Amino acid sequence: MTDLDQRPATGHGFADALRRAAPALFLYAGVRALGLVTLALWGAAAGKSPHTLLSARWDSLWYTRVADFGYGWEVTLPDGSVHSNLAFFPLLPWLERALSAVSPLSYADAGLAVSAVASLCAAGGIFAVADRLYGSRAGVCAVALWAVLPVGIVQSMAYSESLFTALAAWALYAVLTGRWVTAGVLASLAGLTRPVGAAVVAALWVAVALDARRRGRLAARPALGALLAPLGAAGYVLWVGHRTGDGLFGYLDVQKQWGNGFDGGYAFARFIGEKFTSLPGALAGIGLIVGVAGLIWLYVTGVRQHQPPALLVYTGIVVVLALCASGYFGSKPRLLMPAFPVLLPLAVALARLRTRRSAWILGGVAAAGAVYGAFWLHGSGPP
């Protein structure tokens, strides 16, 4: 496969792609149901409410506060740092507020409903991308791999990962099929969801640049898509800067108060290095190194398989921002979750196996992931 993002916009539309994705969506729903049942059983044994774990802890509380009270909620920590809800992008709380206004759902339950629908849309988008590049069998495997991720339970939480992944996946599919304006609108919405929306914008811009080089000129619709793409993220960041009075750097200052920043991976490397002060820690450190090496290997494999430049740019930025940020290290696995194209080499390999063998592999990983997800949420969990 070479330069598939430059193929003409023929083939399957969104509705047709969703129909083709039906087996993948049923499989995805089954994996998520397994995770939720496991969480419920664990919660019953531990005396904790699965509903609370999914909808009313960590970041989900911040999102519901935005939906309920708007922006301006702050918490001052003992060290004097201020955690402001301005750090959280607005699309998810807007949807929570809208859904709650037209239904009996609370903001928290609306967040769960949004995530449930968004996760299915994300699965459909992942299938559409993989199906276009490698065929429907690889598409089903790609969705299954995304579903069985060790922290896949986050896809069912009132968090923004599922919503962002859905917008990013369909934006990338729109790029691959030459639907430039649609891609720009979806990229703008992704930019209203998470800071890493910049990765979707960059992917679209690269694809537009390559399209212009191929044509010998910049066509109107790609140009319009490129103009629309950054509006969501830029609009929110500029609004935060205006509200805080710190201009362009206002949002960065808000994130700095949360301990988030970009240090090129120094803090993460130091975190791994500190693990080697004891034997149990050394094993954890080795596991982290192997995990990062595996992630890099999958990305390089995607390059060798000639994934479209838009996918490589998107994945590269998501991975770099996740690994090289200085924030809470326990959140890195879920921050990597939107980097679904990194799973495509594994999906292609699984698709080449016999159905029974791949089913056994995915079933075993799904069971392990369900148990780990329940353990994770009953322990440290996200934020």
Summary of the structure (lengths in Angstrom):
residues: 383
radius of gyration: 20.5
end to end distance: 38.4
largest distance: 64.7
contacts: 1348
relative contact order: 0.14
helix: 75%
strand: 2%
